[in-house]
Amino acid sequence: MTKKMVFICGAARSGTTLLTNLLDGHPSAFMLPSETHILQEWNYHKTHDTLERYFLRDFFNSHDVLLFTCEETRIEWDSYLNKVYKTGAYVKWKLVDRKDFIRKYLEVFSEDGFSLKSVYQGLFKAVMPQEEYENDNKLLIDKRPFENEVSAELLAKEFPDAKFIHIIRDPRARYLSAKMRTVLPRLGFLWKQSGNVNGLDFATAHSQIAMTSMELARLNQDLLGDKYHVVCYEDLVKFPEQEMKKIASFLKIDFNDILLRQTSNKEEQEACSSVDGGEVSGVTDFSEARLKKYYRNTSYTERMILNMFTWKIGKYFNYDLEQIENLRIKDLLLPLKWEGPEDYLPNRNYMLKNLRGKSSFVREKHFHNILNQFSRGETITD
């Protein structure tokens, strides 16, 4: 039997965690409490002809599963989330006995055969209370930023009745959030930025991710129609009741006030924010303040790159970004703020070769590049 699946989509730092926390408390929903790498692993092992070996054996020793079966892994993950986001105790779900997990998971394959659908349903069956899993009206909700929107057509084929909610956000605020997550205080007054991302400089990589996710929001809505709902982060935080009523109607669940409170595993949960750690468990609008921080924490070159990648799709979703048709040499010469000196020359070599020219060609090239990377099973980090 095919379960009622809901897939949360959107680039990381776009509000996917806020959205899942708001849905988590609803009695008609079961939220998979941690993100998985199922789709990336599916692509990788499909390429290497090792799908069944991985998902019927090696999967049980993956981080995805150990978060449910191994106390040490949970403690390490909780510590990491608290360090980065100041979340307090985030891992609230119950530990599952490893042998019970394996038995319940494999039961689905015995009944339905080997498929991507069986991987998802096996995972939910292994971690859910039995009576909830057997409730055919229960919505099973999975969040995986970027990967879910990239794979929406595949997921829709596996789950014909699945619904998708894609949250988008002003690319400038998303970029700031991504940057603040990787710019860590050191010695109280010095700062450092993490290295390059996905083989690219920080600005190009995150501009590429933002553009691709927003383009997929439009494409998937065109292809999947009323199965695909797009919500703007800014609307969600300014008008939470209005937007959550729309989402409740889309999912065909009753609206109640629990949809305005953030919970994790049905318990109250502070928000995960790289910019404003330890936010209250409701919904708070920080949008304007974050835009001011964006200008303080980015250089001219970063802003030009981000605008060049995102202005056109941003305009489609009513974001007011400066239109950049071509990047000039002088636009690319300033360092990114907190860019490592050792990265400056290789980064400029890439930028001058690949970011100059008509912006539509640059965007198209980078859109297809990142999708091809993912289709080969390469990890797309944020």
N, C-alpha and C positions, 0 to 999 in steps of 0.2 A: 504494500500500500504506500502511495506517495503522500508524504506529510505536507502540511501547509507551511511553506517556507517564506521568510521575508529576509531579503539581503539588504544590509545597510551599505551604501556606497558613498564615495567622496574621498578626495585627497586627504592624507593625514594633515592634521591641524585645521581642518575645515569645520569641525564641530561634530564629527561622527560619534565621539564619546559622549558629548552632551546629549545627542539624540538617543543613543542607546540607553543612557542612564534614565532618561525621561520615560522611555517605553518599558524599562525593566520591571517597574512595580505593578504593571497592569495584570490583573488576574487571568486575562486571556492569552498572555504572552509568556514564553520562556526564552530568555536571552542566554545564548551561549556565553558564559562569563569571561572568556578570554579569546583573543584573536588567534586564528590559526594560519598556517602556511599551506593549506591543502591545495590551493590552485597553483601556486608556484611549484610545489612538489609534484603535482599531477603533470604539469608541463615538462618539468625536468625529467621525470622517470618515463614519461611517454616517449620523449626523445631518445632515451637510453634503453628502452624496452625492458624496464624493470618495475613497471607499475605494480604488479601483483606482489612481487617480493617486498616492495616498500610498504604498501598499504595493508598487507596481511601479516607482516612481521616487523620490519624496521620501524614502522610508525609508532610502536609501543615504547620505543626508547627516544622518541623525539620530544622536544620542548613542549610541543602542542599537547601531548598526552601526559607528560610528567607533571605539568601544572595541576593535573587532576589526581595523579596517583602517587606523587613523591613530595613529602613534606619539605625536604631540603630545597627542592626547586621552587616551591611556593614561597618559602622564606626569602630566598635570593631575589625572586621577582618582586615581592612586596617591598623589599629594601631598595631595589632599583627605582621603582615607581615613586616611592616616597622621597628619594634623593632628587629625582628630576622634577617631580610635580608637587611635592609636599602633600601627598594624598592621605597620610596616615595609613591605617590598615586598609588596603584595597582588596586583597584576596580574602573574600568572605565565604566563598562556596566550600562545601564539605569535601573532604578528601574521599576519594573513591578507592575501594580495595582493588589492587592491580589485577588480580585474577578475575574478579567480578567484571571489571572494565573490559578485559579481553574477551570474556565469555559473551557478554551482552553485545559487544561490537561485532563479533564474528557471527552471531546469530542472524544478523541482518543479511550478511552475504550468503549464508546457507539458505535463507528463504528467497532472496531476490537476485542472487548472482552478483558478479563483480561489476561495479560501475561507479562513477563519480557520485551518483545519487546514494548508493549504498554506503560510501565513505561518510557522507554527511549524516545520513540517518543512523548509521552505526554509532557515530560519535555522540549524537544527541541521545540515543537510547542508553549509551553507556554512562552518561552523566546525569540524566534526568530521573526523578522518582518514577517508578513504573506506571503508577496511575496517571501521571501527567503525560507521559509518552503515549499511552494508549488512548488518551483523549483526542479524538480526531478533530476537535474544534480548536485545539491549542495551536497558536502560532509559534513556530520555531524560528528564532531570529538570530542571524549570523552577521557580524560586522567584520569586514576586512577592508580597510581603506585602500583605494586604488585598484586592488586586485579584483574586487567584486564588479566594479564598473567595466573593467577591461574584459571580464569573462561573462558579462551579463547574458549574451546570446547563448553561450554554452549552458549556463545555469538555467536559462528559460527552457532549453530543450530537455534537460534532465528533470526539471520541475515545471511542467506546463502551467500550473496554477500559481507559481511563485510571483511575489510582488517585490518591487525594488523601491527603496527610498534613497535618493541621492541628495546629499547636502553640499551646497556650494558656498563659497565665502569670498569676500573681497580679496583678490590675490595679494594685495599689500599687507593686510592683516594676517593672512595665512603665512606669508613669507616671514613676517616678524616673528610669529609664533615658532616657526621652524628654526629660525636663526637663534632665538633666545634659548631654545632647547639645547643647542650645541655650543653656545658661547657661555663658558663657565667661569665664575670668579676664581681667581687664584691669588693667594697672598693678600686678599682683601682689596687690592687696587689694580692689579694687572688682569688682563683678560686674554683668553685664547679662543680661537675658533677651531672647530673640528676640521679635519682634512676634507678633501674633495668628496663628492657624492656621485655614485654610479659612474665613476670615471670622468666626471666633469667638474668644473668649478662650481662652487656653492650656488652662485646666482643663476647660472645656466641650468643646472640640474633642477632646482626648485621652480624655476620659471617653466621648464619643460613639464614637470609634474602637474603644476597648476593648470597650464593650458590644456594638457591632454585630458585631465579629469573633467574639466569644464566642457571640452569638445565632446567627450563621451556622454556627458549628461544630455546634451542636445541630440546626439546621434541615437542613443539608446531610447530616448523618449520618442523619437521619430519611428524607430524600428519596433519597439515593444508597446507603444501606445499607452492605453490606460493601465497597464501593469507597472508603469515606471513613473514615479512621482518625484519631482524636484522641489526642494525647499531651500530658500536662502537663509544662511546663518543669521544675517542681520535682521530678517523678518522674524525668525524664531526667537531671538533674544529681545526684540522690541515688542512683539505681539505674541507671546508664548501661547496664550489660551486660543487665540484665533488660529495659529498655525497647527497646534496639536489637535484641534477639532478637525481641521482638514485631514490630518494624518489618520486620526481615528476613523473618519468617514472612509478614507481610502482603504484602510485595513478592515473595514466593516466590524469594528469593535466599539463598545460603548465608551463615550467620553466621561471621565471623572477626574477629580482634582489630583489624583495620583500621577497623572500625566504631566503635571506641572512641578513635580518634585523629583530630584535626582536620587536614584537608588542603585545599589549593586547587590544582586542576589536578594532583592526585596528589602534590603536594609539601607538607611539613609547614607548617602555618599557625597563627599565634597567633590567638586569638579576637578578634572585633570587639566591644568592650564600651565603652559610654559611661561606665560607672561604674568599672570596674577595667581600665583600658587595659593591653594587653600581657599578657593572661592566658596561661597555659601552653597547649600544644596539645592536652592531654587534656580531661577534663571535671571542672570544679571547682565545688563547691557554695558559692555566696556568698549564698544566699537569706536567711538570718537577718540577716546584716550589712546587706544591702540594705534590709530592712524598717526597721532602725534609722535608716539614712540617709534613708529616705522621710519619717519623722516630723521629722527635723532640717531637711529642705529643702522642706517644704510648710507652708502656713498652714492654719488651721482651715477657712477657706472652701473651699480646694482639696479637703481631705479630705471635706468634706460633699458637694460636687458629685460627686466620684468615687464615693463610696459610694451616693449616690442613683441614679446611672446603672447601677452594676454589682452592687449587693448581690444582686439577685434571680437573675440569670444566674450570678453567682459562686457562689451557694448550690447551684445545680444541679451545678456542677463541684467542689463541696466546698471552696470558699474561704470563710473565715470573715470576712465583712465586716459592718460595722454596718448594720442595716436603717434606711433613711431613707425615709419615706413622703412627707414634705412638707418643702420648704425654706422657712424663715421669712425675713423681711426681714433680721433680724439675722445670719442664717447667711451672708448674701451680702455683707455690708458690709466685712469685713476684706479688705485687699488680698491678692492672690496673692503669694507670696514672690518678690521681684524683679520684680513687675509694674511696667511703665513708668507713670510718673505721667500721661502723656498718654493712656494707654489706660484709666485707671480709670473715668472717667465714662461713656464709650461702652460699656465692658464691663458696668457695673452697670445701664445702661439695658436692655441685652439680657437680662441675668440676671433682673432684676425682672419683665420682661415675659414671659419664655419658660421660666424654670426653676421658677417657683413654681406651686403646684397639685399635684394628685395625681401621684405619681412615675410611675405606669404610663402616664399620658397624655404626660408629658414624654418618657419613654423612647421611646414609640411614634412620636411626632412626629419626634424626632431620628434614629431608626432609618430611617424612610422618607425623611427629608430627605437624608441622606448617600448613600443608594442612588440617589435620583433625580439627585443631583449627578453621580454616577459614570456613570449611564446616559446623561447628556447629554455625556459626554466631558470633564467638568471634572476638573482635577487634584485628587486628594485627597492632601495632604501630611501628613507626620508630624513 
